[in-house]
Amino acid sequence: IDWSNYYFKGNNIMVETEEGFEWQDTGVNYDKNKLTVRYAQIPLMLNVNSDPRGDDGVRISAGGYVGLLWNARTKLVSETNGTEKIDGDFGLTRVRYGLMGRIDFKWFDFYVMYNLTPMFEDSTPTDAQTVVAGVNIIHF
């Protein structure tokens, strides 16, 4: 499961129109303007382990993944309207794929994911592509 949060600045929110989705200025001053996106993903990676008989070695993995949009929600917080939560697909790409790499140590690992598909479908005027990097502290 890939669970990502995107925070936006300003008074713009994404609104569905007849042509698709577009950014509109609401004139409301938002304290929080957040989009939460969840994808169910399947990775396919080639792994190399420096200590194949134990967990003391370094493991390097590289490959790709494909994911299907599971859920998306926006959360808007302002003094004027309070808290608003809106579910929808917001013009997000329903099926995405990309490249990923990982370096595992004894009890933590570093990873990087790069989406080859744009974040939003063609009907959205935003050309965004995501790169995710992080650290896992608990090894699965």
URZIVEN-V401387 format. One record per backbone hydrogen bond with DSSP energy under -0.5 kcal/mol. CO is the residue of the C=O (numbers start at 1). NH is the residue of the N-H. Records with the same first field share a line. If there is no record, write none. Layout:
CO=NH  NH
This chain:
1=3
2=4  39
4=37
6=35
11=26
13=15  24
15=22
17=20
20=17
21=125
22=15
24=13  26
28=30
29=79
32=77
33=8
34=75
35=6
36=73
37=4
38=70  71
39=2  41
40=68
42=66
44=64
46=62
48=60
51=54
58=50
59=104
60=48
61=102
62=46
63=100
64=44
65=98
66=42
67=96
68=40
71=38
72=88
73=36
74=86
75=34
76=84
77=31  32
78=82
82=78  84
84=76
86=74
89=92
91=121
94=69
96=67
97=116  117
98=65
99=114
100=63
101=112
102=61
103=110
104=59
108=105
109=136
110=103
111=134
112=101
113=132
114=99
119=93
121=124
125=127
126=128
128=119
130=115
132=113
134=111
135=137
136=109
137=139
